[in-house]
């Protein structure tokens, strides 16, 4: 190659790199580091663990894929923010979280997820026939030494987190980790879910979101809180404590003020572990908030800042802490936004009943032989049941006891000796009405002439 041509290539390359930002470096094809940003533009596979130092933002551009086969290390005092529309698969190495702590001897840093399609799978470590799990996002390790520390905040995106230590066919003793939270032997770190779609599953005897299996030593740190304000959460397992051998006097602080939550159960888990739960909702979150779960191992510190009621309850009876565990079955709760709607008052109309009374004649000699019936009243357009009752005042005194009124308004005079004259019988006719018509009472005087 001629020297002039080589020189031209060198000058061209110098010009190209000279135009690139001073803080931009190409790590590999499809992966660029620009200051505090790690930008994934294509399909990238990392065979070594991606270690985050300082405050970094991982940008997943649309249609990209980052396959971190040894996971992403975010340790104490480090911070990782994930955003974008691309995909990330982070599988923790031996004794490592998918995204989070590198091992049991270090705590998780801060992980913030704003976007992306993320799958985080906790690593596993096998020792003497035992399989110890690390979390999908959060703590790592195989010993009961540290709480995981750290803060995990999910604001958006799609997150699937699986804890290590899932039971498989091998003849091992599985000691699992939470999907999001603590590894084996660890309580939950601080978890905040404000939005997005989150699906989580823990390993053997672990919470989906919360503590790992058997956090005995970790319980002394008294750490761990779960705050859900929005998003869609699907937990295959418990939200809260481990489901086997929770820590001694371990307690959880769970706060729910929004979100569509479906979980196998929610609460303290097993053993002496209990959960303190605060329920709330905002005007903005009320229409989308729904909790479908079975509550277990709750403390006496259950607080309803705003009322919830059981979905489908037409009476909308506000739930109490005792209602959550009364039947030991799942309950679906939604915010009690307003009081039960009051029925629209019905403007009633006047009853349309009309009654006419006719004067009747009876021969005295017939009354002397037997009782006689007289149909003297005619009722029209009555709304509701019609009843008849004789009225003492207004009825001729001497025959009041001799007169009966049937259910159909027929007057019955007992047999006996009657003077030849006109008798007055006063009758009260009542139409009961209905929801649209008032009741109405009409009084009529029937004249019967005995001749």
C-alpha positions as CSV (number, residue, x, y, z in Angstrom):
1,X,0.0,0.0,0.0
2,X,1.4,3.4,-0.9
3,X,2.5,5.6,1.9
4,X,0.2,8.4,0.7
5,X,-2.9,6.1,1.0
6,X,-2.0,4.9,4.5
7,X,-1.5,8.5,5.5
8,X,-5.0,9.4,4.2
9,X,-6.6,6.6,6.2
10,X,-4.9,7.7,9.4
11,X,-5.9,11.3,8.8
12,X,-9.6,10.2,8.2
13,X,-9.7,8.1,11.3
14,X,-8.2,11.0,13.3
15,X,-10.9,13.3,12.0
16,X,-13.7,10.8,12.8
17,X,-12.6,10.2,16.4
18,X,-11.9,13.9,16.8
19,X,-15.6,14.7,16.1
20,X,-16.7,12.2,18.8
21,X,-17.5,13.6,22.3
22,X,-14.5,13.3,24.6
23,X,-16.6,11.2,27.1
24,X,-18.0,8.8,24.6
25,X,-16.5,5.3,24.3
26,X,-17.6,2.3,22.3
27,X,-17.6,-0.7,24.8
28,X,-18.7,-3.2,22.2
29,X,-20.9,-3.4,19.1
30,X,-24.3,-2.1,20.2
31,X,-23.1,-0.7,23.5
32,X,-21.9,2.8,24.1
33,X,-20.8,4.6,27.3
34,X,-21.4,8.3,27.3
35,X,-20.4,9.8,30.6
36,X,-22.9,8.6,33.2
37,X,-25.0,6.8,30.6
38,X,-24.6,3.2,29.2
39,X,-26.6,3.1,26.0
40,X,-27.6,-0.2,24.4
41,X,-28.5,0.3,20.7
42,X,-28.4,-3.3,19.4
43,X,-28.2,-6.9,20.5
44,X,-25.5,-7.3,23.2
45,X,-24.4,-10.3,25.2
46,X,-22.1,-9.8,28.2
47,X,-20.3,-12.8,29.5
48,X,-19.0,-10.9,32.6
49,X,-21.0,-9.2,35.3
50,X,-21.7,-5.6,34.5
51,X,-20.6,-3.7,37.6
52,X,-22.1,-0.3,38.2
53,X,-19.8,2.3,39.8
54,X,-21.2,5.6,41.0
55,X,-24.5,6.9,39.5
56,X,-25.2,5.3,36.1
57,X,-28.2,5.3,33.7
58,X,-28.7,2.3,31.5
59,X,-30.6,3.4,28.4
60,X,-32.3,0.6,26.5
61,X,-33.1,1.9,23.0
62,X,-36.1,0.6,21.1
63,X,-35.7,-3.0,19.7
64,X,-32.4,-3.5,21.6
65,X,-31.5,-6.5,23.7
66,X,-29.0,-6.6,26.5
67,X,-28.3,-10.2,27.7
68,X,-26.3,-9.9,30.9
69,X,-25.5,-13.5,31.5
70,X,-23.8,-12.8,34.9
71,X,-26.2,-10.1,35.9
72,X,-25.7,-6.5,36.9
73,X,-23.9,-5.5,40.1
74,X,-25.3,-2.6,42.0
75,X,-23.7,-2.6,45.4
76,X,-23.9,-0.3,48.5
77,X,-23.6,3.4,47.6
78,X,-24.0,2.7,43.9
79,X,-27.0,3.7,41.9
80,X,-28.5,2.4,38.6
81,X,-31.4,3.9,36.7
82,X,-32.9,1.9,33.9
83,X,-35.0,3.6,31.2
84,X,-36.0,3.2,27.5
85,X,-38.1,0.7,25.5
86,X,-35.6,-2.1,24.8
87,X,-35.1,-5.5,26.5
88,X,-32.8,-6.5,29.4
89,X,-32.3,-10.1,30.6
90,X,-30.1,-10.1,33.8
91,X,-29.2,-13.5,35.2
92,X,-27.2,-13.5,38.4
93,X,-24.1,-15.5,38.6
94,X,-23.2,-17.9,41.5
95,X,-24.4,-16.2,44.7
96,X,-25.4,-13.0,42.9
97,X,-28.6,-11.1,42.4
98,X,-29.9,-10.7,38.9
99,X,-29.7,-6.9,39.5
100,X,-28.3,-5.9,42.8
101,X,-25.7,-7.2,45.3
102,X,-22.7,-9.2,44.2
103,X,-22.6,-11.5,47.2
104,X,-23.8,-12.0,50.8
105,X,-21.1,-9.8,52.2
106,X,-22.3,-6.6,50.5
107,X,-25.6,-4.8,50.5
108,X,-27.6,-3.8,47.5
109,X,-27.4,-0.2,46.3
110,X,-30.2,1.8,44.6
111,X,-32.0,0.5,41.6
112,X,-34.6,2.7,39.8
113,X,-36.6,1.3,36.9
114,X,-38.4,3.9,34.7
115,X,-38.9,1.8,31.6
116,X,-37.8,-1.2,29.5
117,X,-38.8,-4.8,29.3
118,X,-36.7,-6.4,32.1
119,X,-36.3,-9.9,33.2
120,X,-34.2,-10.4,36.4
121,X,-33.3,-13.9,37.6
122,X,-31.5,-14.5,40.8
123,X,-28.4,-16.6,40.8
124,X,-27.8,-19.8,42.9
125,X,-25.0,-21.3,44.9
126,X,-24.8,-25.0,45.8
127,X,-22.9,-26.0,48.9
128,X,-23.0,-29.5,50.5
129,X,-26.3,-30.5,48.8
130,X,-28.0,-27.2,49.6
131,X,-29.0,-24.7,46.9
132,X,-29.0,-21.1,48.1
133,X,-30.8,-18.4,46.1
134,X,-30.2,-14.8,45.4
135,X,-32.9,-12.3,44.6
136,X,-34.0,-11.3,41.1
137,X,-33.6,-7.7,42.1
138,X,-32.1,-6.9,45.5
139,X,-29.9,-9.0,47.9
140,X,-27.5,-11.8,47.3
141,X,-25.8,-14.6,49.1
142,X,-26.0,-17.9,50.9
143,X,-25.6,-17.1,54.6
144,X,-27.8,-15.5,57.3
145,X,-25.5,-12.5,57.8
146,X,-26.8,-9.3,56.4
147,X,-30.1,-7.6,55.5
148,X,-29.9,-6.7,51.8
149,X,-30.1,-3.0,52.3
150,X,-30.7,-0.9,49.2
151,X,-33.6,0.8,47.6
152,X,-35.6,-0.6,44.7
153,X,-38.0,1.9,42.9
154,X,-40.1,0.9,39.9
155,X,-41.9,3.7,38.2
156,X,-42.6,2.1,34.8
157,X,-41.7,-0.5,32.3
158,X,-42.3,-4.2,32.4
159,X,-40.5,-6.2,35.1
160,X,-40.3,-9.9,35.6
161,X,-38.3,-10.8,38.7
162,X,-37.6,-14.4,39.8
163,X,-35.8,-15.4,42.9
164,X,-33.1,-18.1,42.9
165,X,-33.6,-21.3,44.7
166,X,-36.6,-22.6,42.8
167,X,-37.4,-26.2,43.5
168,X,-36.4,-28.5,40.6
169,X,-36.0,-32.2,40.1
170,X,-32.5,-32.5,41.6
171,X,-32.2,-33.9,45.1
172,X,-31.1,-30.6,46.8
173,X,-32.3,-28.7,49.8
174,X,-33.6,-25.5,48.3
175,X,-33.2,-22.2,50.2
176,X,-34.8,-19.6,48.1
177,X,-34.7,-15.8,47.6
178,X,-37.4,-13.3,46.9
179,X,-38.2,-12.2,43.4
180,X,-37.7,-8.6,44.6
181,X,-36.1,-8.1,48.0
182,X,-34.0,-10.3,50.2
183,X,-31.8,-13.3,49.3
184,X,-31.7,-16.5,51.4
185,X,-31.5,-15.4,55.1
186,X,-32.3,-11.8,54.4
187,X,-35.3,-9.5,55.1
188,X,-36.8,-7.3,52.5
189,X,-35.0,-4.1,51.5
190,X,-36.9,-0.9,50.7
191,X,-39.2,-1.5,47.7
192,X,-41.3,1.2,46.1
193,X,-43.6,0.5,43.2
194,X,-45.2,3.6,41.6
195,X,-46.2,2.2,38.2
196,X,-45.4,-0.2,35.4
197,X,-46.2,-3.9,35.2
198,X,-44.4,-6.0,37.8
199,X,-44.5,-9.8,38.0
200,X,-42.5,-11.5,40.8
201,X,-42.0,-15.0,42.1
202,X,-39.8,-16.1,44.9
203,X,-37.7,-19.2,45.3
204,X,-38.4,-22.0,47.8
205,X,-40.1,-20.7,51.0
206,X,-39.5,-17.1,50.0
207,X,-41.7,-14.1,49.3
208,X,-42.5,-13.0,45.8
209,X,-41.8,-9.4,47.0
210,X,-40.2,-9.2,50.5
211,X,-37.9,-11.5,52.5
212,X,-35.9,-14.5,51.4
213,X,-36.1,-17.9,53.1
214,X,-35.5,-18.0,56.9
215,X,-34.1,-14.5,57.6
216,X,-33.2,-15.3,61.2
217,X,-30.1,-13.1,61.6
218,X,-31.3,-10.4,59.3
219,X,-34.4,-9.8,61.5
220,X,-32.3,-8.0,64.0
221,X,-31.7,-5.2,61.5
222,X,-35.4,-4.4,61.6
223,X,-35.3,-3.2,58.0
224,X,-37.8,-3.8,55.2
225,X,-40.7,-1.8,53.8
226,X,-42.9,-2.2,50.8
227,X,-44.7,0.9,49.4
228,X,-47.1,0.4,46.4
229,X,-48.7,3.6,45.0
230,X,-49.6,2.4,41.4
231,X,-49.0,0.0,38.6
232,X,-50.0,-3.6,38.0
233,X,-48.5,-6.1,40.4
234,X,-48.8,-9.9,40.1
235,X,-47.1,-11.8,42.9
236,X,-46.8,-15.6,42.7
237,X,-46.4,-16.0,46.4
238,X,-46.4,-13.7,49.4
239,X,-45.9,-9.9,49.5
240,X,-44.1,-9.5,52.8
241,X,-42.4,-12.2,54.9
242,X,-40.9,-15.5,54.0
243,X,-43.3,-18.5,53.9
244,X,-41.0,-20.6,56.1
245,X,-39.2,-19.7,59.3
246,X,-39.5,-15.9,59.2
247,X,-37.3,-13.9,61.5
248,X,-37.7,-13.7,65.2
249,X,-40.1,-10.8,65.9
250,X,-39.7,-9.7,62.3
251,X,-42.1,-7.1,61.2
252,X,-43.0,-5.5,57.9
253,X,-44.3,-2.1,57.0
254,X,-46.5,-2.3,53.9
255,X,-48.2,0.7,52.6
256,X,-50.8,0.6,49.7
257,X,-52.2,3.7,48.2
258,X,-52.8,2.6,44.7
259,X,-52.2,-0.2,42.2
260,X,-53.9,-3.2,40.8
261,X,-52.5,-6.0,43.0
262,X,-53.0,-9.7,42.7
263,X,-51.0,-11.9,45.1
264,X,-51.3,-15.4,46.5
265,X,-51.1,-13.8,50.0
266,X,-50.0,-10.7,51.8
267,X,-48.6,-10.3,55.3
268,X,-46.0,-11.5,57.7
269,X,-45.4,-15.0,56.4
270,X,-44.7,-17.7,58.9
271,X,-43.3,-18.0,62.5
272,X,-43.4,-14.8,64.5
273,X,-43.3,-12.5,61.5
274,X,-46.1,-10.0,61.3
275,X,-47.0,-7.2,58.9
276,X,-48.2,-3.6,59.6
277,X,-50.3,-2.5,56.7
278,X,-51.6,1.0,55.9
279,X,-54.3,1.3,53.3
280,X,-54.9,4.6,51.5
281,X,-55.9,5.9,48.1
282,X,-55.9,9.1,46.2
283,X,-58.4,10.7,44.0
284,X,-56.2,9.9,41.0
285,X,-55.6,6.3,42.0
286,X,-59.1,5.4,43.2
287,X,-60.5,4.2,39.9
288,X,-57.6,1.8,39.2
289,X,-56.9,0.5,42.7
290,X,-57.8,-3.1,43.3
291,X,-56.3,-5.6,45.8
292,X,-57.0,-9.3,45.3
293,X,-55.2,-11.4,47.9
294,X,-55.4,-13.5,51.1
295,X,-54.1,-11.7,54.2
296,X,-52.1,-13.6,56.8
297,X,-50.1,-12.9,59.9
298,X,-51.2,-9.3,60.4
299,X,-50.2,-7.2,63.4
300,X,-52.7,-5.1,65.4
301,X,-51.4,-2.0,63.5
302,X,-53.6,-2.2,60.5
303,X,-54.7,1.3,59.4
304,X,-57.4,2.4,56.9
305,X,-56.5,6.0,56.2
306,X,-59.4,5.9,53.7
307,X,-62.1,3.3,53.5
308,X,-62.1,0.2,51.3
309,X,-65.0,-2.2,50.7
310,X,-65.4,-5.7,49.3
311,X,-65.9,-5.8,45.6
312,X,-69.5,-6.8,44.8
313,X,-70.9,-5.6,48.1
314,X,-73.9,-3.5,47.0
315,X,-74.2,-2.1,50.5
316,X,-70.6,-0.8,50.3
317,X,-69.8,-1.6,53.9
318,X,-66.4,-0.2,54.9
319,X,-63.9,-3.0,55.7
320,X,-62.3,-3.3,59.2
321,X,-59.0,-5.0,60.0
322,X,-60.9,-8.0,61.4
323,X,-62.6,-8.5,58.0
324,X,-59.3,-9.1,56.3
325,X,-58.6,-12.4,58.0
326,X,-62.0,-13.4,59.2
327,X,-62.6,-16.1,56.6
328,X,-59.0,-17.0,55.9
329,X,-59.8,-16.7,52.2
330,X,-59.0,-14.3,49.4
331,X,-60.7,-11.0,49.4
332,X,-61.0,-8.4,46.7
333,X,-60.9,-4.8,47.9
334,X,-61.6,-1.5,46.1
335,X,-61.7,2.1,47.4
336,X,-64.9,3.3,49.0
337,X,-64.9,6.5,47.0
338,X,-68.4,7.7,47.9
339,X,-71.2,6.8,50.2
340,X,-73.8,4.4,48.7
341,X,-75.9,6.5,46.2
342,X,-79.1,7.7,47.7
343,X,-82.2,6.6,45.9
344,X,-83.8,9.3,43.8
345,X,-86.8,10.6,45.6
346,X,-90.1,9.7,43.9
347,X,-92.6,12.5,43.4
348,X,-95.8,10.7,44.4
349,X,-99.1,11.5,42.8
350,X,-102.5,11.7,44.5
351,X,-104.4,8.5,44.6
352,X,-107.1,8.4,41.9
353,X,-109.7,6.5,43.9
354,X,-113.3,7.5,43.5
355,X,-116.3,6.3,45.6
356,X,-120.0,6.7,45.2
357,X,-122.7,5.8,47.6
358,X,-126.3,4.9,46.7
359,X,-129.4,5.1,48.8
360,X,-130.9,1.6,49.3
361,X,-134.4,0.4,50.5
362,X,-135.2,-2.8,52.5
363,X,-138.5,-4.1,53.8
364,X,-138.8,-4.3,57.6
365,X,-140.6,-7.7,57.4
366,X,-137.7,-9.2,55.4
367,X,-135.1,-8.0,58.0
368,X,-137.2,-9.6,60.7
369,X,-136.8,-13.0,59.1
370,X,-133.1,-13.0,58.1
371,X,-130.1,-10.8,57.6
372,X,-129.7,-8.8,54.4
373,X,-126.8,-7.7,52.3
374,X,-126.7,-4.4,50.6
375,X,-124.2,-3.3,47.9
376,X,-124.4,0.5,48.2
377,X,-120.7,1.5,47.5
378,X,-119.0,1.7,44.1
379,X,-115.2,2.1,44.0
380,X,-113.3,3.1,40.9
381,X,-109.7,3.9,39.9
382,X,-108.2,2.9,43.3
383,X,-104.4,2.5,43.5
384,X,-103.3,-0.1,46.0
385,X,-105.3,-2.3,48.3
386,X,-108.8,-1.1,49.2
387,X,-110.2,-1.6,52.7
388,X,-113.5,-0.8,54.3
389,X,-114.3,0.1,57.9
390,X,-117.5,1.3,59.6
391,X,-117.3,4.5,61.6
392,X,-119.2,4.9,64.8
393,X,-119.6,8.6,64.7
394,X,-122.0,9.3,61.9
395,X,-123.7,5.9,62.0
396,X,-127.3,5.7,63.4
397,X,-126.6,4.7,67.0
398,X,-129.2,2.0,67.4
399,X,-127.9,-0.1,64.4
400,X,-124.1,0.3,64.7
401,X,-123.7,-3.1,66.3
402,X,-126.1,-4.7,63.9
403,X,-124.0,-3.6,60.8
404,X,-121.0,-5.4,59.3
405,X,-118.8,-4.4,56.3
406,X,-117.3,-7.2,54.3
407,X,-113.8,-7.1,52.6
408,X,-115.5,-6.2,49.4
409,X,-117.5,-3.3,50.9
410,X,-120.8,-5.0,51.1
411,X,-123.0,-3.8,54.0
412,X,-124.6,-6.7,56.0
413,X,-127.5,-6.0,58.4
414,X,-128.3,-8.6,61.0
415,X,-131.9,-9.9,61.2
416,X,-134.1,-8.3,63.7
417,X,-136.8,-5.8,64.4
418,X,-136.2,-2.5,62.7
419,X,-138.3,0.7,62.9
420,X,-139.5,2.0,59.6
421,X,-137.2,4.9,58.9
422,X,-134.0,5.9,57.2
423,X,-130.7,4.7,58.8
424,X,-127.3,6.2,58.2
425,X,-124.1,4.1,58.0
426,X,-120.8,5.9,57.8
427,X,-118.0,4.0,56.1
428,X,-114.2,4.8,55.7
429,X,-112.7,3.5,52.4
430,X,-108.9,3.5,52.1
431,X,-106.7,2.9,49.1
432,X,-103.2,2.0,50.2
433,X,-101.3,3.5,47.2
434,X,-97.8,2.4,46.1
435,X,-94.3,3.8,45.4
436,X,-95.8,6.3,42.9
437,X,-99.1,7.1,44.5
438,X,-100.1,8.3,48.0
439,X,-102.7,6.5,50.1
440,X,-106.1,8.1,50.3
441,X,-109.0,7.8,52.7
442,X,-112.6,8.7,51.7
443,X,-115.6,8.7,54.0
444,X,-119.0,8.0,52.7
445,X,-122.4,7.8,54.4
446,X,-124.8,5.2,53.1
447,X,-128.5,5.7,53.6
448,X,-130.7,2.7,54.0
449,X,-134.5,3.2,54.2
450,X,-136.4,0.5,56.0
451,X,-140.0,0.5,55.0
